Amino acid sequence: MKSARSRSKPRRAGTALAGVKPVSQAPVSPGDRAQMVALAAYYRAERRGFEPGRELEDWLEAEAEVDAALRTRQAAR
């Protein structure tokens, strides 16, 4: 039986960054940010069945999501 300590938090549905815990509080490099945005945009496209023609919308929404998460992380320092 698992103890209360060993249970992981459930992922929040709808975000690519759900359940991701930063390993360190070091600033995120531009390359890492771009990878995070690309992954978030991919998951957005996947949720809508990869329907063509909305790639820019996926990317812009993913950028906003990642930037908000990074601002929250920065504020928590």
C-alpha positions, 0 to 999 in steps of 0.5 A: 500500500502506498503512503500519502507521501509516495502518491503523485499529484494528478495531472491537470487536464488540458495543459501540456505542462501539467504535472511537470515539476522543475528540477531546478530554479535556473532560468530557462534558455531560449532553446528550452523554451522553444522546445516547451512551446513546440511540445505544447503546440503538438499536444494542442494539435493532437487534441483537435485531431491534427486538423490542418490550417490551425498551426499558427493558432496552436503555436501562439496559444502554446507560447502564451501557456508556456510563458504564463507557466514560466512567469508563475515559476519565476514569481515563486522564487 
